[in-house]
Amino acid sequence: MRKLTLALAALLIALARPAFAGYWQLVDTQSLGVQPPANEVWINRVSASGTGAVLETQISAHSSHEDRGKALISQANWSIPPSALTPGQKHFWQVELGATRAELGAHWHLTHSVSLFECRTQPGKPGSSCGGQRPIASTNIWTAGSRVLTNRGNGEWIVPSGTDHAALWLVVDTEPALYRLVYSYRWSQGSAPSTATGGGSVQAGGAAGGGRAYTSIPPQQPERPSGPLAGSTPGSSTVVGGAPASGDEVEIFNNGNLSGVENGGKAPLVTLSRAARITSILTYHWNHGQGSPAGGTVQILDENGQVYGPWRVEVKNKVYWIARPNTLLPAGRYRVLDSEPATWAHNSGSSGLGHTIIKGLWAGAGGGVVHPAAPTVAAPPALRPPPASPPLASPGQGNWPSIAGDWRCDEGTCQIQQTGDRLTFIKGSIRSGGRFLNANRVAATDWDNLQGRLGAYYRGNRMAASEAKEHFGLEVSEILWLNGSVWSRPGSAQ
């Protein structure tokens, strides 16, 4: 009887557990581009950033046709996926497309499109299909007949469940099929960070500025200002808010709250869905009531390792550090770094991230205009845009990171042997040859070309290996494999 009672109790406990004991964690965002096919009449180009793209189809200026030099140019925007996805959660996605230059008449059958879809196998080059592909949202514009030059598509998507080491990809494709943006997720145990739910799925900026993500979970409402961070809202690591009135300075980011705080805040992640001129950055240094009256500096670090600042702060009431950068930032993801994290205030409401308020002007509202930067896709020779990731190097060339030695892995201890850019990965009795794809990526060629992302930690914040080395002199301490496994250096700490 006792055994039966214990068995029933175990069954009841199992049934009471949540249906999904984990979540999808964003581990990488990758831009893929291809060169357009040779064509003496038509020129196709795509220039893009992580939050939007400009699509161009033009008749060559050297063509004999009377419409030579004329073009269809459009701006594509899409919802920005959040940093964490909880199974069963319902999301509403949006893609937008609008012509900014439409010089070709209805006799030309031209189409531009943008689509967002789910993949369950690693996506390939732009325009190719993937395993488990499931459409989420798409739209297009066209010139033929009763032409449509502005369009929008919406789609509802329910986050699927996952298992250990599983991977999931959300993909943005364009037509012309020259550009693809891939958001890579891996399955993680536990509950999704609070910053990735609620308002965390809503990105700032209206339709004209770079897209907006919507979620079925209502965002938390701001509390009435009355404390040290007046006007603060519940903690978030992404931008929350809509487009401001023209020329108005607005609050772009605020992860503060009215609860008690501790020292040792980590650098928050801020996502700009469109360009903005940053006018002020405030960091809060309560320091058990002592403040930090000597002040210091703040700076901003983008995903490619570019540093903005540092800017010297003015100190108010001993606890408020305020920098006034007056700096224009393109759409993208950024870290705010404080020179004195030991006194930077944080609490559970901000998920351990330092309390920060950023104000500024959205581009087009007195802040200037920033055109999307072209990544590795086709662009006129005169343009020299920065690559979306560190450039590839030829075998045997380049200053490759040193990653040889022992690594902690799921199997216990794994090893890497290295000669220049050539690698050997050893996991128990299993080996794979490998190579560097660039300064931040490796591939295990005998393990189905499984890719791993190299990184290091600075003051508790993970960054790409190249930026960690260049700006802080740090060596690689972690490899995030796209199958969800993690290798870390013995003795390394986050």
C-alpha positions as CSV (number, residue, x, y, z in Angstrom):
1,M,0.0,0.0,0.0
2,R,2.8,2.4,0.9
3,K,4.5,1.7,-2.5
4,L,1.2,2.5,-4.3
5,T,0.8,5.7,-2.3
6,L,4.3,6.8,-3.3
7,A,3.7,6.0,-6.9
8,L,0.5,8.0,-7.0
9,A,2.3,11.0,-5.3
10,A,5.1,10.9,-7.9
11,L,2.5,10.8,-10.6
12,L,0.7,13.8,-9.2
13,I,3.9,15.7,-8.9
14,A,4.8,15.0,-12.5
15,L,1.4,16.1,-13.7
16,A,1.7,19.3,-11.7
17,R,4.9,20.3,-13.4
18,P,4.8,22.9,-16.2
19,A,4.3,21.6,-19.7
20,F,7.5,23.3,-20.8
21,A,10.5,23.1,-18.5
22,G,12.6,25.5,-20.6
23,Y,12.7,28.3,-23.1
24,W,14.4,29.4,-26.3
25,Q,17.4,31.7,-25.8
26,L,18.6,33.9,-28.6
27,V,22.3,33.0,-29.2
28,D,23.1,34.6,-32.5
29,T,21.9,36.9,-35.3
30,Q,23.5,36.4,-38.7
31,S,23.3,38.3,-42.0
32,L,23.7,36.2,-45.1
33,G,24.1,37.8,-48.5
34,V,24.8,36.6,-52.1
35,Q,25.9,38.3,-55.2
36,P,23.2,39.0,-57.8
37,P,23.4,37.0,-61.1
38,A,25.1,38.8,-64.0
39,N,22.5,40.7,-66.1
40,E,23.2,43.3,-68.7
41,V,19.7,44.9,-68.3
42,W,18.7,44.6,-64.6
43,I,20.6,45.5,-61.5
44,N,19.4,44.1,-58.2
45,R,20.7,45.3,-54.8
46,V,19.8,44.8,-51.2
47,S,21.4,46.9,-48.4
48,A,20.4,46.1,-44.9
49,S,20.8,46.4,-41.1
50,G,19.5,44.1,-38.4
51,T,16.1,45.7,-38.4
52,G,15.4,46.7,-42.0
53,A,16.4,46.5,-45.6
54,V,16.4,48.6,-48.7
55,L,15.5,46.6,-51.9
56,E,16.4,48.0,-55.3
57,T,15.6,46.8,-58.9
58,Q,17.0,49.1,-61.6
59,I,17.3,49.1,-65.3
60,S,21.0,49.5,-66.2
61,A,22.0,53.0,-67.3
62,H,23.8,51.3,-70.2
63,S,20.6,49.6,-71.5
64,S,19.2,50.7,-74.8
65,H,15.7,50.9,-73.3
66,E,14.1,54.3,-72.9
67,D,13.6,53.6,-69.1
68,R,17.3,53.1,-68.5
69,G,18.4,54.2,-65.1
70,K,14.9,54.1,-63.6
71,A,14.2,51.9,-60.6
72,L,11.9,50.5,-58.0
73,I,13.3,51.0,-54.5
74,S,11.5,49.9,-51.4
75,Q,12.0,49.9,-47.6
76,A,11.3,46.6,-45.7
77,N,10.8,46.4,-42.0
78,W,9.9,43.6,-39.7
79,S,9.1,42.7,-36.1
80,I,12.3,42.1,-34.1
81,P,12.2,38.7,-32.2
82,P,12.8,39.0,-28.5
83,S,15.9,37.5,-26.7
84,A,13.9,34.7,-25.2
85,L,10.8,32.8,-26.3
86,T,8.5,30.8,-23.9
87,P,6.8,27.7,-25.3
88,G,3.0,28.2,-25.7
89,Q,3.4,31.9,-25.9
90,K,1.4,33.6,-28.7
91,H,3.1,36.3,-30.7
92,F,1.8,38.6,-33.4
93,W,4.3,39.5,-36.0
94,Q,4.3,42.2,-38.7
95,V,6.3,42.8,-41.9
96,E,6.0,46.0,-43.9
97,L,7.1,47.1,-47.3
98,G,6.8,50.5,-48.9
99,A,8.2,52.0,-52.2
100,T,10.4,55.0,-51.7
101,R,11.2,55.4,-55.5
102,A,8.8,53.9,-58.1
103,E,9.8,55.2,-61.5
104,L,8.8,52.2,-63.6
105,G,5.4,52.0,-65.1
106,A,2.7,49.3,-65.0
107,H,4.1,47.6,-68.1
108,W,7.0,46.3,-66.0
109,H,6.1,43.2,-63.9
110,L,8.3,43.8,-60.9
111,T,7.8,42.5,-57.4
112,H,9.5,43.1,-54.0
113,S,8.7,41.0,-51.0
114,V,9.7,40.3,-47.4
115,S,8.8,37.3,-45.3
116,L,9.3,35.9,-41.8
117,F,9.3,32.2,-41.2
118,E,10.3,29.4,-38.7
119,C,13.0,26.8,-39.5
120,R,13.9,23.6,-37.6
121,T,17.1,22.9,-39.5
122,Q,19.9,25.4,-40.0
123,P,19.0,27.8,-42.9
124,G,21.2,28.1,-45.9
125,K,21.7,30.9,-48.4
126,P,19.0,33.5,-49.2
127,G,16.1,32.1,-51.1
128,S,16.7,28.4,-50.1
129,S,14.2,26.3,-48.1
130,C,14.9,24.7,-44.7
131,G,13.6,21.7,-42.8
132,G,10.3,22.2,-40.8
133,Q,9.8,25.6,-42.6
134,R,6.6,27.3,-41.3
135,P,5.5,30.7,-42.6
136,I,4.7,33.4,-40.1
137,A,4.1,36.6,-42.0
138,S,4.8,38.0,-45.5
139,T,3.9,40.8,-47.8
140,N,4.8,42.2,-51.3
141,I,4.4,45.2,-53.6
142,W,4.3,45.2,-57.4
143,T,4.2,47.5,-60.4
144,A,2.1,45.6,-62.9
145,G,-1.6,46.4,-63.4
146,S,-3.3,48.2,-60.5
147,R,0.1,48.5,-58.8
148,V,0.5,48.3,-55.0
149,L,3.4,50.3,-53.6
150,T,2.8,50.0,-49.9
151,N,1.7,46.8,-48.1
152,R,1.8,45.1,-44.8
153,G,1.4,41.5,-43.6
154,N,0.6,40.1,-40.1
155,G,0.9,36.6,-38.7
156,E,0.2,34.8,-35.4
157,W,2.8,32.4,-34.2
158,I,2.8,30.1,-31.1
159,V,6.2,29.3,-29.7
160,P,6.9,25.6,-30.1
161,S,8.3,23.4,-27.3
162,G,11.8,22.1,-27.3
163,T,14.2,19.5,-25.8
164,D,17.8,19.5,-24.6
165,H,20.2,20.6,-27.3
166,A,17.4,21.6,-29.7
167,A,17.7,24.6,-32.0
168,L,15.2,26.9,-33.6
169,W,15.7,29.6,-36.2
170,L,13.5,32.6,-37.2
171,V,14.4,33.8,-40.7
172,V,13.7,37.0,-42.6
173,D,14.0,36.7,-46.4
174,T,13.7,39.3,-49.2
175,E,12.9,39.3,-52.9
176,P,15.2,40.1,-54.7
177,A,16.6,37.0,-53.0
178,L,20.0,38.5,-52.1
179,Y,19.6,38.9,-48.3
180,R,18.6,36.7,-45.3
181,L,18.7,37.5,-41.6
182,V,18.8,34.5,-39.3
183,Y,17.9,34.6,-35.6
184,S,19.3,31.5,-33.9
185,Y,17.8,30.1,-30.7
186,R,18.9,27.2,-28.5
187,W,16.9,25.4,-25.9
188,S,17.7,26.4,-22.3
189,Q,16.5,24.8,-19.0
190,G,14.5,26.8,-16.5
191,S,12.3,29.8,-16.9
192,A,12.7,32.6,-19.4
193,P,14.2,35.9,-18.0
194,S,11.5,38.3,-16.9
195,T,13.0,40.9,-19.3
196,A,12.0,38.7,-22.2
197,T,8.3,38.6,-21.4
198,G,5.5,41.2,-21.2
199,G,6.7,44.5,-22.7
200,G,10.1,42.9,-23.6
201,S,8.6,41.8,-26.9
202,V,7.6,45.3,-28.0
203,Q,10.3,47.2,-29.9
204,A,10.4,51.0,-30.2
205,G,9.7,52.8,-33.5
206,G,6.7,53.1,-35.8
207,A,6.2,51.6,-39.2
208,A,8.2,54.2,-41.0
209,G,11.2,53.8,-38.8
210,G,12.2,50.1,-38.6
211,G,9.4,47.8,-37.6
212,R,7.6,46.9,-34.4
213,A,7.1,43.6,-32.6
214,Y,3.8,42.8,-31.0
215,T,3.0,40.2,-28.4
216,S,-0.3,38.9,-27.0
217,I,1.1,39.4,-23.5
218,P,0.1,42.9,-22.4
219,P,3.2,45.1,-21.4
220,Q,3.4,46.2,-17.8
221,Q,2.1,49.6,-17.1
222,P,4.5,52.3,-15.8
223,E,4.3,53.2,-12.1
224,R,3.5,56.7,-11.0
225,P,6.8,58.6,-10.6
226,S,7.7,59.2,-7.0
227,G,11.1,57.7,-6.3
228,P,14.8,58.0,-7.1
229,L,14.1,57.0,-10.7
230,A,11.1,59.0,-11.3
231,G,9.1,57.9,-14.4
232,S,10.7,54.4,-14.2
233,T,8.9,51.3,-15.6
234,P,9.4,47.7,-14.6
235,G,12.8,46.3,-15.7
236,S,13.5,45.4,-19.3
237,S,16.6,44.8,-21.4
238,T,14.9,46.1,-24.6
239,V,13.5,49.4,-25.8
240,V,9.9,49.9,-25.0
241,G,7.7,52.6,-26.5
242,G,6.3,54.1,-29.6
243,A,7.3,56.9,-32.1
244,P,7.4,60.4,-30.6
245,A,6.0,63.6,-32.0
246,S,8.4,65.3,-34.4
247,G,11.3,67.1,-32.6
248,D,10.4,65.9,-29.1
249,E,13.0,64.5,-26.7
250,V,11.6,61.2,-25.4
251,E,12.5,58.5,-23.0
252,I,14.0,55.8,-25.2
253,F,15.0,53.3,-22.5
254,N,14.2,52.9,-18.7
255,N,14.7,49.8,-16.7
256,G,14.4,51.3,-13.3
257,N,11.8,50.7,-10.6
258,L,10.8,51.9,-7.1
259,S,12.1,48.9,-5.1
260,G,15.2,48.7,-2.9
261,V,18.5,48.3,-4.7
262,E,21.9,46.6,-4.3
263,N,25.3,47.5,-5.8
264,G,27.0,45.7,-8.7
265,G,24.6,46.3,-11.6
266,K,25.5,44.6,-15.0
267,A,25.4,46.3,-18.4
268,P,21.9,46.4,-19.8
269,L,21.1,45.5,-23.4
270,V,19.3,48.2,-25.4
271,T,17.7,47.5,-28.8
272,L,17.0,50.4,-31.1
273,S,14.5,49.4,-33.9
274,R,15.5,52.6,-35.8
275,A,18.2,55.3,-35.6
276,A,18.1,57.7,-32.7
277,R,20.2,60.7,-31.5
278,I,21.1,60.0,-27.8
279,T,20.9,63.2,-25.8
280,S,21.4,61.9,-22.3
281,I,22.2,58.7,-20.4
282,L,21.5,58.5,-16.6
283,T,22.9,55.7,-14.4
284,Y,21.8,55.4,-10.8
285,H,24.5,54.9,-8.0
286,W,22.6,54.7,-4.7
287,N,25.5,52.9,-2.9
288,H,23.7,52.4,0.4
289,G,22.9,56.1,0.5
290,Q,26.5,57.2,0.1
291,G,26.2,57.8,-3.7
292,S,29.3,58.2,-5.9
293,P,29.9,61.9,-6.0
294,A,33.3,61.6,-7.8
295,G,31.5,60.5,-10.9
296,G,33.0,58.6,-13.8
297,T,32.2,57.8,-17.4
298,V,29.6,55.9,-19.5
299,Q,30.0,54.4,-22.9
300,I,28.0,52.4,-25.4
301,L,29.2,49.2,-27.2
302,D,27.6,47.9,-30.3
303,E,27.5,44.2,-31.5
304,N,30.4,44.7,-33.9
305,G,32.7,46.0,-31.1
306,Q,32.5,49.7,-32.0
307,V,32.7,51.9,-28.9
308,Y,30.8,55.2,-28.6
309,G,32.2,57.4,-25.9
310,P,33.3,57.3,-23.1
311,W,31.5,60.4,-21.9
312,R,32.3,62.2,-18.6
313,V,29.2,62.5,-16.4
314,E,27.9,65.3,-14.2
315,V,26.7,64.1,-10.8
316,K,23.5,65.3,-9.2
317,N,22.5,64.6,-5.6
318,K,25.5,62.3,-5.3
319,V,23.6,59.4,-6.9
320,Y,22.7,60.4,-10.5
321,W,25.4,60.1,-13.1
322,I,24.3,62.0,-16.3
323,A,26.2,62.0,-19.6
324,R,25.1,64.1,-22.5
325,P,26.5,62.3,-25.7
326,N,24.4,64.0,-28.4
327,T,25.4,61.0,-30.5
328,L,23.6,59.4,-33.4
329,L,23.2,55.6,-33.2
330,P,21.9,53.5,-36.1
331,A,19.3,50.8,-35.4
332,G,20.8,47.8,-33.6
333,R,21.6,46.3,-30.2
334,Y,23.9,48.0,-27.7
335,R,25.4,47.6,-24.3
336,V,25.6,50.5,-21.8
337,L,28.8,50.3,-19.9
338,D,29.4,52.2,-16.6
339,S,32.9,52.9,-15.3
340,E,31.9,52.0,-11.7
341,P,29.7,48.9,-11.8
342,A,30.6,48.3,-8.1
343,T,28.1,51.1,-7.1
344,W,25.7,50.8,-10.0
345,A,22.2,50.1,-8.5
346,H,20.2,47.1,-9.5
347,N,17.6,44.7,-8.1
348,S,15.5,41.7,-9.1
349,G,13.1,44.0,-10.9
350,S,15.8,44.9,-13.4
351,S,17.1,41.3,-13.5
352,G,20.5,42.4,-12.1
353,L,21.0,45.0,-14.8
354,G,22.2,48.5,-13.7
355,H,19.3,51.1,-13.5
356,T,19.6,53.3,-16.6
357,I,17.5,55.9,-18.3
358,I,18.3,56.9,-21.9
359,K,16.7,59.9,-23.6
360,G,16.9,61.1,-27.2
361,L,15.3,62.0,-30.5
362,W,14.2,59.4,-33.1
363,A,15.8,59.8,-36.5
364,G,13.5,62.0,-38.6
365,A,12.5,64.0,-35.5
366,G,15.3,66.4,-35.4
367,G,17.9,63.7,-34.9
368,G,19.0,63.4,-38.5
369,V,18.5,60.5,-41.0
370,V,20.6,57.3,-41.0
371,H,20.2,55.1,-44.1
372,P,20.5,51.3,-43.6
373,A,24.1,50.1,-43.8
374,A,24.8,47.6,-46.5
375,P,26.3,44.3,-45.1
376,T,27.9,41.6,-47.3
377,V,25.3,41.8,-50.0
378,A,25.8,43.5,-53.4
379,A,26.5,47.2,-53.3
380,P,28.0,49.7,-55.7
381,P,31.8,49.5,-55.7
382,A,32.1,53.1,-54.5
383,L,30.4,52.1,-51.2
384,R,32.5,50.4,-48.6
385,P,30.1,49.4,-45.8
386,P,31.3,47.5,-42.7
387,P,30.7,43.8,-42.8
388,A,28.0,42.2,-40.7
389,S,30.6,40.1,-39.0
390,P,34.4,40.0,-39.1
391,P,35.7,39.3,-42.6
392,L,36.7,35.8,-43.6
393,A,40.4,35.1,-44.0
394,S,42.2,32.6,-46.3
395,P,43.4,29.3,-44.8
396,G,46.5,29.8,-42.8
397,Q,46.2,33.6,-42.7
398,G,44.9,36.0,-40.0
399,N,45.4,36.5,-36.3
400,W,43.2,33.7,-35.0
401,P,42.2,33.5,-31.4
402,S,44.1,30.9,-29.3
403,I,41.5,28.2,-28.3
404,A,43.7,25.2,-27.9
405,G,43.5,23.2,-24.7
406,D,41.0,21.7,-22.3
407,W,37.3,22.8,-22.2
408,R,34.4,21.9,-19.9
409,C,31.6,20.3,-21.9
410,D,28.6,18.1,-21.3
411,E,30.8,15.0,-21.5
412,G,33.2,16.3,-18.8
413,T,36.4,17.5,-20.4
414,C,36.7,18.1,-24.2
415,Q,39.9,19.3,-26.0
416,I,40.8,21.5,-29.0
417,Q,44.0,21.2,-30.9
418,Q,45.0,24.2,-33.1
419,T,47.4,24.9,-35.9
420,G,46.8,28.4,-37.3
421,D,43.2,28.4,-38.5
422,R,42.9,24.6,-38.6
423,L,41.3,22.9,-35.6
424,T,40.6,19.4,-34.1
425,F,37.7,19.0,-31.7
426,I,37.9,16.0,-29.3
427,K,34.9,14.9,-27.3
428,G,35.7,11.6,-25.6
429,S,36.5,9.1,-28.3
430,I,34.9,11.3,-31.0
431,R,37.0,13.7,-33.1
432,S,36.2,16.2,-35.8
433,G,38.3,18.4,-38.0
434,G,37.5,22.0,-38.0
435,R,38.4,25.6,-39.0
436,F,37.8,29.2,-38.2
437,L,35.0,30.8,-40.2
438,N,36.0,34.2,-38.9
439,A,37.4,35.6,-35.6
440,N,34.1,34.9,-33.9
441,R,33.0,31.5,-35.4
442,V,34.3,28.0,-35.8
443,A,32.9,25.0,-37.6
444,A,33.3,21.3,-36.8
445,T,33.5,19.8,-40.3
446,D,33.0,16.2,-39.4
447,W,30.0,17.0,-37.2
448,D,27.8,18.1,-40.1
449,N,29.7,21.5,-40.2
450,L,28.3,22.3,-36.8
451,Q,29.0,26.0,-36.0
452,G,30.1,27.5,-32.7
453,R,30.1,31.1,-31.6
454,L,33.2,32.3,-29.7
455,G,32.7,34.7,-26.8
456,A,34.1,36.1,-23.6
457,Y,32.6,37.9,-20.6
458,Y,33.3,41.4,-19.4
459,R,31.9,42.4,-16.0
460,G,29.3,39.7,-16.4
461,N,28.3,40.6,-19.9
462,R,28.9,38.2,-22.9
463,M,30.4,39.7,-26.0
464,A,31.9,38.5,-29.3
465,A,35.4,37.2,-29.1
466,S,36.8,39.9,-31.4
467,E,35.4,42.9,-29.5
468,A,36.4,41.3,-26.1
469,K,40.0,41.0,-27.3
470,E,40.2,44.4,-29.0
471,H,38.6,46.5,-26.3
472,F,39.4,44.6,-23.1
473,G,42.2,42.2,-23.9
474,L,40.1,39.2,-23.1
475,E,40.7,35.7,-24.5
476,V,37.9,33.3,-25.6
477,S,36.3,31.7,-22.6
478,E,33.1,30.2,-24.1
479,I,31.9,28.4,-27.3
480,L,28.1,28.4,-27.9
481,W,27.4,25.6,-30.4
482,L,24.3,26.0,-32.5
483,N,23.0,22.6,-31.3
484,G,22.6,24.1,-27.9
485,S,25.7,22.7,-26.2
486,V,28.3,25.0,-24.5
487,W,32.0,24.6,-24.0
488,S,33.7,26.8,-21.4
489,R,37.3,27.3,-20.3
490,P,38.1,25.7,-16.9
491,G,38.3,28.4,-14.3
492,S,36.4,31.0,-16.4
493,A,33.6,32.9,-14.8
494,Q,30.7,34.9,-16.2
